[in-house]
């Protein structure tokens, strides 16, 4: 076997095939999270999947730069979040917000109820979009994805106290905007 052997954390030496398997495993366990993070910014499933796929490619290229491989999920979340914001700012979004809201709002069969649900969803996402990025990330991870503050802290690379204060501030601002 002609595999390139490089040092692995804790002095362990592994082949290129082992590194590739490790990366595949890490991407598989984090793929749904990356799509949800991108979707929270873009509100378009196809765009979110595209951004997540690009984040996976970038992560695979830069895996060697990651000092602590146990922090892969947090690193991927931050990478995906930044790429989704860049995607949004660059104007590459293909879908419209109305289409995304229509897909998110529950369908009850009653036109008035459906319209009201879409309007509430639109107002909520507009209020979330108005939050600064630092507040939006913790809110999406905690309130929408259901992560604990400890998990959000690990994923965002922040102290737990900072996550709590940002989550409090994000909820307070949302409450003010939705009144």
N, C-alpha and C positions, 0 to 999 in steps of 0.2 A: 504494500500500500504506500502510495506516494503522498500522503496527507501532510499538509503543513502543520507543524506542531508549535503552539505558542503557549506561553504561561497563562494559566487561569488563576483567578483569585485563590488565595491560601496556598499558593505554590503548586496547585494541581495542573498537570499538563494534559491537554486534550487535543484531539484531531480536529480538522476543519469540519468533518462530518458531524462530530459531537457538538461543535459550536452551532452548526446549522440546525441540528435537531433541537438544541436548547432554544434558539431564536424562534423556531416554528412553534414550540410549546408555549413560549411566552406570548407570542402574537395570538395564538389560538385562545389562550385564557383571557386576553385583554381586548380582543376584537370588538365584542359587543359594547364594552365600555367606551372604546375610542369612537365608535359610531354614535353612541348617545351623546358624548361630549361635543362632537362636531355638529350633530343635529340641534343641540341646544343653542348653538350660535346661528346656524344656517336655516333651520326650520324647513329643510327640504331633504327628504330621505336620499335621493340620488346624489345630491351634492355632498351630503354627509358621508356617504359610502365612498365617494371619490376622494374626499379629503382624508378619510381614515386610511384608505389604500395608499395614498401618497405618504401619509405619516408612517405606515408600516415600511415602505420602501426606504424612507429617510432613516428610520430607526435601524433597519438592517445594515445600512451603510455606516452609520455612526455608532454602532454598538460598542466598538472598541474604545470609544471616547467615554463611555459610561464607567465611572469608577466603581460604583457599588451595584452589582447586578441584581441585588435584592430590591433595588429602587426602580426597576424597569417599568412597572405599571405607572408609578408617579411620573416618571420621565416621559412615558408615552402620552399620558393625559395632558401634561403641559405642552408637549410638542404638538399634539392634535389640536388643542385649544388655540395655540398661536397660529397654526396653519389655517384653521377654520376662520379666524378673524382676518387673516391676510386674504383668504379666498373671498370673504364677504367684501372687504374693502376694495379688492381689485375689480369688483363688478362682474365676476364670472358666474354669479348665481343664475341658474337657468329658470328656476321655478318662481312663481309669484307667492307672496305671503298669503294671499287669499286661498290659494290651492293648498298650502300647507295647513292653514287653519281649518279648512274644510275637511282635510284628512284626519286632523286631530280631534275635532269636535265629535262627540258621540251622536249617532243617528238614532232618533227615537221613533221615527215614522210620522211624527206630528210636526208639520212645517214650522209652526210658531215656536215650539220647543227647540227644534233644531237651529233656527235662526238665533234664538236667545243664547243657546249654548255656543254657537260660533262667535257671537258678539262678545260673550264673556271670555272665551279663549283668546280672541283678538286683543281685548283690553289687557288681559293678563300678560300675554307675550309682548305687547307694546311696553308695558310697565317693566317687565324683565329686561327687555332690550335697552330701556332708558338707564338701567343701572350701570355704574362703572364696571369695567371688566373684572376687577379684583373682587367685587361683590357678587357679580353674576356667576362667576365660576364656583364659589362656595355654595351659593344658593342652588344652582343646578345639581351639583354633586350631592348635596345634603337633602334638599326638599324634593327634587324630581327623581334623582337616581336612588335615593334612600340610603345613602352612606351615613355612617356615624361621623361625629366630629373628629374622632381619632382617625378614621379611614380617610376623611377629606384632608386632614392635616398631612397624612402620609402621601396621598395622591397629589396634593398641590405643593408639597414641600414647604409647608408653613408650620409654625408652632400651633398647638391645639388652642391656646388662648386667643391667638389671632383669628383662627377659624371661627371661634365662638363669637368674637366681637364683630367680625365681618358678617356673619350670618344674622346676628341681631340687627345690625345696621341695614342689611338688605331687606329683611322682613319689615322693619320700621318704614323704610322708604316705599316698599310695595304697598303697605297699608295706607300710607298717605296718598299715593298716586291713585289707588283704586277707590278712594272715598268719593 
